[in-house]
Amino acid sequence: NVYTREAFRHTSVVAPIATGQIAGLGWRGYALALQWFIDRQQ
């Protein structure tokens, strides 16, 4: 979770074009992101 790290890491360069953001869920975040991507392809 970048928001618990140094302040300079809080600014994302991809956030303005991102559909959403998953943070702080550990490996579950990757699983949720992958499922979201699969659902969007159908």
PDB file of N, CA, C and O in Angstrom:
ATOM      1  N   ASN A   1       0.846  -1.174   0.000  1.00  0.00           N
ATOM      2  CA  ASN A   1       0.000   0.000   0.000  1.00  0.00           C
ATOM      3  C   ASN A   1       0.895   1.241   0.000  1.00  0.00           C
ATOM      4  O   ASN A   1       1.545   1.543   1.001  1.00  0.00           O
ATOM      5  N   VAL A   2       0.925   1.946  -1.106  1.00  0.00           N
ATOM      6  CA  VAL A   2       1.808   3.117  -1.228  1.00  0.00           C
ATOM      7  C   VAL A   2       1.395   4.255  -0.305  1.00  0.00           C
ATOM      8  O   VAL A   2       2.215   5.121   0.000  1.00  0.00           O
ATOM      9  N   TYR A   3       0.155   4.276   0.143  1.00  0.00           N
ATOM     10  CA  TYR A   3      -0.306   5.372   0.994  1.00  0.00           C
ATOM     11  C   TYR A   3       0.198   5.259   2.424  1.00  0.00           C
ATOM     12  O   TYR A   3       0.049   6.197   3.207  1.00  0.00           O
ATOM     13  N   THR A   4       0.792   4.127   2.774  1.00  0.00           N
ATOM     14  CA  THR A   4       1.396   3.982   4.095  1.00  0.00           C
ATOM     15  C   THR A   4       2.904   4.185   4.032  1.00  0.00           C
ATOM     16  O   THR A   4       3.597   4.040   5.039  1.00  0.00           O
ATOM     17  N   ARG A   5       3.410   4.519   2.856  1.00  0.00           N
ATOM     18  CA  ARG A   5       4.854   4.697   2.671  1.00  0.00           C
ATOM     19  C   ARG A   5       5.200   6.180   2.591  1.00  0.00           C
ATOM     20  O   ARG A   5       4.410   7.018   3.025  1.00  0.00           O
ATOM     21  N   GLU A   6       6.343   6.513   2.054  1.00  0.00           N
ATOM     22  CA  GLU A   6       6.812   7.888   1.992  1.00  0.00           C
ATOM     23  C   GLU A   6       5.842   8.767   1.204  1.00  0.00           C
ATOM     24  O   GLU A   6       5.162   8.301   0.289  1.00  0.00           O
ATOM     25  N   ALA A   7       5.792  10.036   1.575  1.00  0.00           N
ATOM     26  CA  ALA A   7       4.845  10.973   0.969  1.00  0.00           C
ATOM     27  C   ALA A   7       5.011  11.093  -0.543  1.00  0.00           C
ATOM     28  O   ALA A   7       4.018  11.234  -1.257  1.00  0.00           O
ATOM     29  N   PHE A   8       6.254  11.039  -1.049  1.00  0.00           N
ATOM     30  CA  PHE A   8       6.446  11.208  -2.490  1.00  0.00           C
ATOM     31  C   PHE A   8       5.823  10.066  -3.284  1.00  0.00           C
ATOM     32  O   PHE A   8       5.601  10.206  -4.486  1.00  0.00           O
ATOM     33  N   ARG A   9       5.540   8.952  -2.642  1.00  0.00           N
ATOM     34  CA  ARG A   9       4.915   7.816  -3.334  1.00  0.00           C
ATOM     35  C   ARG A   9       3.398   7.964  -3.436  1.00  0.00           C
ATOM     36  O   ARG A   9       2.753   7.166  -4.116  1.00  0.00           O
ATOM     37  N   HIS A  10       2.827   8.942  -2.792  1.00  0.00           N
ATOM     38  CA  HIS A  10       1.378   9.127  -2.783  1.00  0.00           C
ATOM     39  C   HIS A  10       0.844   9.690  -4.094  1.00  0.00           C
ATOM     40  O   HIS A  10      -0.359   9.614  -4.341  1.00  0.00           O
ATOM     41  N   THR A  11       1.691  10.244  -4.926  1.00  0.00           N
ATOM     42  CA  THR A  11       1.269  10.823  -6.199  1.00  0.00           C
ATOM     43  C   THR A  11       1.458   9.804  -7.314  1.00  0.00           C
ATOM     44  O   THR A  11       2.576   9.376  -7.599  1.00  0.00           O
ATOM     45  N   SER A  12       0.350   9.422  -7.941  1.00  0.00           N
ATOM     46  CA  SER A  12       0.397   8.427  -9.016  1.00  0.00           C
ATOM     47  C   SER A  12       0.407   9.122 -10.370  1.00  0.00           C
ATOM     48  O   SER A  12      -0.318  10.093 -10.586  1.00  0.00           O
ATOM     49  N   VAL A  13       1.229   8.619 -11.271  1.00  0.00           N
ATOM     50  CA  VAL A  13       1.262   9.182 -12.617  1.00  0.00           C
ATOM     51  C   VAL A  13       0.208   8.539 -13.517  1.00  0.00           C
ATOM     52  O   VAL A  13      -0.094   9.080 -14.581  1.00  0.00           O
ATOM     53  N   VAL A  14      -0.353   7.410 -13.124  1.00  0.00           N
ATOM     54  CA  VAL A  14      -1.369   6.740 -13.944  1.00  0.00           C
ATOM     55  C   VAL A  14      -2.787   6.942 -13.414  1.00  0.00           C
ATOM     56  O   VAL A  14      -3.748   6.621 -14.113  1.00  0.00           O
ATOM     57  N   ALA A  15      -2.943   7.459 -12.214  1.00  0.00           N
ATOM     58  CA  ALA A  15      -4.270   7.642 -11.625  1.00  0.00           C
ATOM     59  C   ALA A  15      -5.225   8.459 -12.503  1.00  0.00           C
ATOM     60  O   ALA A  15      -6.407   8.123 -12.570  1.00  0.00           O
ATOM     61  N   PRO A  16      -4.763   9.512 -13.175  1.00  0.00           N
ATOM     62  CA  PRO A  16      -5.698  10.293 -13.994  1.00  0.00           C
ATOM     63  C   PRO A  16      -6.360   9.499 -15.126  1.00  0.00           C
ATOM     64  O   PRO A  16      -7.441   9.873 -15.581  1.00  0.00           O
ATOM     65  N   ILE A  17      -5.739   8.424 -15.582  1.00  0.00           N
ATOM     66  CA  ILE A  17      -6.329   7.652 -16.679  1.00  0.00           C
ATOM     67  C   ILE A  17      -6.830   6.283 -16.231  1.00  0.00           C
ATOM     68  O   ILE A  17      -7.364   5.521 -17.036  1.00  0.00           O
ATOM     69  N   ALA A  18      -6.660   5.973 -14.955  1.00  0.00           N
ATOM     70  CA  ALA A  18      -7.075   4.664 -14.439  1.00  0.00           C
ATOM     71  C   ALA A  18      -8.580   4.621 -14.204  1.00  0.00           C
ATOM     72  O   ALA A  18      -9.196   5.633 -13.869  1.00  0.00           O
ATOM     73  N   THR A  19      -9.160   3.450 -14.382  1.00  0.00           N
ATOM     74  CA  THR A  19     -10.580   3.243 -14.103  1.00  0.00           C
ATOM     75  C   THR A  19     -10.826   3.138 -12.609  1.00  0.00           C
ATOM     76  O   THR A  19     -11.868   3.570 -12.117  1.00  0.00           O
ATOM     77  N   GLY A  20      -9.887   2.574 -11.894  1.00  0.00           N
ATOM     78  CA  GLY A  20     -10.015   2.404 -10.449  1.00  0.00           C
ATOM     79  C   GLY A  20      -8.680   2.058  -9.839  1.00  0.00           C
ATOM     80  O   GLY A  20      -7.654   2.017 -10.519  1.00  0.00           O
ATOM     81  N   GLN A  21      -8.708   1.810  -8.546  1.00  0.00           N
ATOM     82  CA  GLN A  21      -7.474   1.494  -7.844  1.00  0.00           C
ATOM     83  C   GLN A  21      -7.788   0.522  -6.714  1.00  0.00           C
ATOM     84  O   GLN A  21      -8.775   0.683  -5.997  1.00  0.00           O
ATOM     85  N   ILE A  22      -6.943  -0.478  -6.568  1.00  0.00           N
ATOM     86  CA  ILE A  22      -7.065  -1.438  -5.477  1.00  0.00           C
ATOM     87  C   ILE A  22      -5.792  -1.333  -4.658  1.00  0.00           C
ATOM     88  O   ILE A  22      -4.693  -1.479  -5.194  1.00  0.00           O
ATOM     89  N   ALA A  23      -5.930  -1.082  -3.369  1.00  0.00           N
ATOM     90  CA  ALA A  23      -4.744  -0.932  -2.518  1.00  0.00           C
ATOM     91  C   ALA A  23      -5.003  -1.533  -1.145  1.00  0.00           C
ATOM     92  O   ALA A  23      -6.126  -1.513  -0.641  1.00  0.00           O
ATOM     93  N   GLY A  24      -3.959  -2.058  -0.562  1.00  0.00           N
ATOM     94  CA  GLY A  24      -4.028  -2.528   0.807  1.00  0.00           C
ATOM     95  C   GLY A  24      -4.631  -3.905   1.005  1.00  0.00           C
ATOM     96  O   GLY A  24      -4.974  -4.266   2.131  1.00  0.00           O
ATOM     97  N   LEU A  25      -4.770  -4.687  -0.063  1.00  0.00           N
ATOM     98  CA  LEU A  25      -5.375  -6.008   0.061  1.00  0.00           C
ATOM     99  C   LEU A  25      -4.381  -7.143  -0.118  1.00  0.00           C
ATOM    100  O   LEU A  25      -4.762  -8.314  -0.118  1.00  0.00           O
ATOM    101  N   GLY A  26      -3.121  -6.801  -0.268  1.00  0.00           N
ATOM    102  CA  GLY A  26      -2.114  -7.842  -0.463  1.00  0.00           C
ATOM    103  C   GLY A  26      -2.376  -8.630  -1.736  1.00  0.00           C
ATOM    104  O   GLY A  26      -2.777  -8.058  -2.750  1.00  0.00           O
ATOM    105  N   TRP A  27      -2.151  -9.946  -1.690  1.00  0.00           N
ATOM    106  CA  TRP A  27      -2.331 -10.788  -2.879  1.00  0.00           C
ATOM    107  C   TRP A  27      -3.780 -10.808  -3.346  1.00  0.00           C
ATOM    108  O   TRP A  27      -4.045 -11.063  -4.521  1.00  0.00           O
ATOM    109  N   ARG A  28      -4.713 -10.545  -2.451  1.00  0.00           N
ATOM    110  CA  ARG A  28      -6.130 -10.538  -2.847  1.00  0.00           C
ATOM    111  C   ARG A  28      -6.426  -9.411  -3.838  1.00  0.00           C
ATOM    112  O   ARG A  28      -7.328  -9.527  -4.668  1.00  0.00           O
ATOM    113  N   GLY A  29      -5.667  -8.333  -3.746  1.00  0.00           N
ATOM    114  CA  GLY A  29      -5.825  -7.232  -4.685  1.00  0.00           C
ATOM    115  C   GLY A  29      -5.518  -7.650  -6.112  1.00  0.00           C
ATOM    116  O   GLY A  29      -6.190  -7.218  -7.048  1.00  0.00           O
ATOM    117  N   TYR A  30      -4.506  -8.488  -6.283  1.00  0.00           N
ATOM    118  CA  TYR A  30      -4.169  -8.991  -7.617  1.00  0.00           C
ATOM    119  C   TYR A  30      -5.289  -9.875  -8.146  1.00  0.00           C
ATOM    120  O   TYR A  30      -5.641  -9.797  -9.323  1.00  0.00           O
ATOM    121  N   ALA A  31      -5.848 -10.715  -7.283  1.00  0.00           N
ATOM    122  CA  ALA A  31      -6.947 -11.591  -7.696  1.00  0.00           C
ATOM    123  C   ALA A  31      -8.177 -10.774  -8.081  1.00  0.00           C
ATOM    124  O   ALA A  31      -8.828 -11.078  -9.081  1.00  0.00           O
ATOM    125  N   LEU A  32      -8.502  -9.756  -7.312  1.00  0.00           N
ATOM    126  CA  LEU A  32      -9.644  -8.900  -7.634  1.00  0.00           C
ATOM    127  C   LEU A  32      -9.426  -8.139  -8.939  1.00  0.00           C
ATOM    128  O   LEU A  32     -10.342  -8.019  -9.753  1.00  0.00           O
ATOM    129  N   ALA A  33      -8.223  -7.631  -9.134  1.00  0.00           N
ATOM    130  CA  ALA A  33      -7.920  -6.905 -10.367  1.00  0.00           C
ATOM    131  C   ALA A  33      -8.019  -7.817 -11.579  1.00  0.00           C
ATOM    132  O   ALA A  33      -8.552  -7.421 -12.615  1.00  0.00           O
ATOM    133  N   LEU A  34      -7.515  -9.020 -11.457  1.00  0.00           N
ATOM    134  CA  LEU A  34      -7.591  -9.976 -12.558  1.00  0.00           C
ATOM    135  C   LEU A  34      -9.035 -10.339 -12.859  1.00  0.00           C
ATOM    136  O   LEU A  34      -9.417 -10.426 -14.026  1.00  0.00           O
ATOM    137  N   GLN A  35      -9.845 -10.551 -11.830  1.00  0.00           N
ATOM    138  CA  GLN A  35     -11.255 -10.871 -12.045  1.00  0.00           C
ATOM    139  C   GLN A  35     -11.981  -9.702 -12.705  1.00  0.00           C
ATOM    140  O   GLN A  35     -12.812  -9.912 -13.589  1.00  0.00           O
ATOM    141  N   TRP A  36     -11.679  -8.482 -12.290  1.00  0.00           N
ATOM    142  CA  TRP A  36     -12.290  -7.299 -12.895  1.00  0.00           C
ATOM    143  C   TRP A  36     -11.942  -7.239 -14.379  1.00  0.00           C
ATOM    144  O   TRP A  36     -12.804  -6.971 -15.217  1.00  0.00           O
ATOM    145  N   PHE A  37     -10.669  -7.491 -14.698  1.00  0.00           N
ATOM    146  CA  PHE A  37     -10.231  -7.451 -16.088  1.00  0.00           C
ATOM    147  C   PHE A  37     -10.949  -8.514 -16.912  1.00  0.00           C
ATOM    148  O   PHE A  37     -11.399  -8.232 -18.023  1.00  0.00           O
ATOM    149  N   ILE A  38     -11.059  -9.716 -16.391  1.00  0.00           N
ATOM    150  CA  ILE A  38     -11.755 -10.804 -17.092  1.00  0.00           C
ATOM    151  C   ILE A  38     -13.213 -10.432 -17.328  1.00  0.00           C
ATOM    152  O   ILE A  38     -13.736 -10.633 -18.424  1.00  0.00           O
ATOM    153  N   ASP A  39     -13.866  -9.894 -16.315  1.00  0.00           N
ATOM    154  CA  ASP A  39     -15.273  -9.498 -16.450  1.00  0.00           C
ATOM    155  C   ASP A  39     -15.457  -8.420 -17.508  1.00  0.00           C
ATOM    156  O   ASP A  39     -16.457  -8.427 -18.227  1.00  0.00           O
ATOM    157  N   ARG A  40     -14.515  -7.499 -17.616  1.00  0.00           N
ATOM    158  CA  ARG A  40     -14.616  -6.413 -18.602  1.00  0.00           C
ATOM    159  C   ARG A  40     -14.429  -6.914 -20.028  1.00  0.00           C
ATOM    160  O   ARG A  40     -14.893  -6.267 -20.967  1.00  0.00           O
ATOM    161  N   GLN A  41     -13.765  -8.043 -20.213  1.00  0.00           N
ATOM    162  CA  GLN A  41     -13.512  -8.576 -21.549  1.00  0.00           C
ATOM    163  C   GLN A  41     -14.718  -9.319 -22.109  1.00  0.00           C
ATOM    164  O   GLN A  41     -14.783  -9.577 -23.311  1.00  0.00           O
ATOM    165  N   GLN A  42     -15.664  -9.662 -21.257  1.00  0.00           N
ATOM    166  CA  GLN A  42     -16.821 -10.454 -21.710  1.00  0.00           C
ATOM    167  C   GLN A  42     -17.973  -9.578 -22.130  1.00  0.00           C
ATOM    168  O   GLN A  42     -19.018 -10.086 -22.535  1.00  0.00           O
TER     169      GLN A  42
END
